[in-house]
Each structure stands twice: as C-alpha cells, then as structure tokens.
Amino acid sequence: MKTLRFTTTINCQNCVRAVTPVLNELAGPGHWQVDTANPEKVLTVQSDTLTPRQVVAAVEEEGFEIKEA
C-alpha cells in the first residue's frame, strides 16, 4: 500500500469531521489521518489505487486548501 502525504488547512477536530465522510468514502475508514498538531496539518492517505489528484479534488470540494507534500 502506498502512502500519500499532503499539507492542508484542516486545522481542528471540527475540520476533520467535515472531511471524514468524503475521505472515508474515497480511501476507507482507517486509511487516512490528519495530524492537526503538526504546523503543516499533514493529511496521510494509504491506498493502492488513489492518485494525489483524487485526494486533492475531494478535500478542495469540502472547502479546504491542500497540496501534495
């Protein structure tokens, strides 16, 4: 399984809750996490099939800034 990393503006638990449905649908529960303690708010996604572009599009659709780390 490959690991994709992104810097985001997902900066609190309310923000995490906002992206949870879309990321659970995209990557599956337990296959992603956001480190809100990290200043860069790193989103890590584990998948064999997702592309960085798919993850970026999904998170941007929820109103957050994201770029591949």
C-alpha positions in Angstrom: 0.0 0.0 0.0 1.4 3.4 -0.9 1.3 6.4 1.4 0.3 9.8 0.1 1.1 12.9 2.1 -0.4 16.4 1.8 -0.3 19.7 3.7 -3.7 21.1 4.3 -5.7 23.8 6.2 -7.6 21.1 8.1 -6.7 22.5 11.5 -9.1 21.3 14.1 -11.4 18.4 15.0 -14.4 20.2 13.5 -12.5 20.4 10.2 -11.6 16.7 10.5 -15.3 15.9 11.0 -16.1 17.9 7.9 -13.8 15.9 5.6 -14.5 12.5 7.3 -17.4 11.4 5.1 -15.6 12.2 1.8 -12.3 10.7 2.9 -14.0 7.6 4.3 -15.8 7.1 1.0 -12.6 7.7 -1.0 -9.9 5.9 1.0 -12.0 3.9 3.5 -12.2 4.3 7.3 -8.8 3.8 8.9 -6.8 4.5 5.8 -6.3 8.2 6.3 -5.5 10.6 9.1 -4.8 14.3 9.7 -2.1 15.4 12.1 -3.6 18.7 13.4 -0.8 19.1 15.9 1.7 19.4 13.0 2.0 23.1 11.8 1.5 21.9 8.2 -1.7 19.9 9.2 -0.4 16.8 7.3 -3.0 14.5 5.8 -1.8 11.0 5.2 -3.7 8.6 3.0 -2.9 4.9 2.4 -4.1 3.4 -0.8 -3.1 1.3 -3.7 -5.5 2.9 -6.1 -5.9 6.6 -5.3 -4.0 9.3 -7.1 -2.9 12.5 -5.4 -5.2 14.4 -7.7 -8.3 12.5 -6.5 -7.5 13.3 -2.9 -6.8 17.0 -3.6 -10.1 17.3 -5.5 -12.1 15.7 -2.7 -10.6 17.9 0.0 -10.9 21.1 -2.0 -14.5 20.3 -2.7 -15.0 20.4 1.1 -13.5 23.9 1.2 -10.0 23.2 2.4 -6.7 24.1 0.8 -4.4 21.1 0.1 -1.2 20.4 -1.7 0.9 17.4 -2.1 3.8 17.3 0.4 
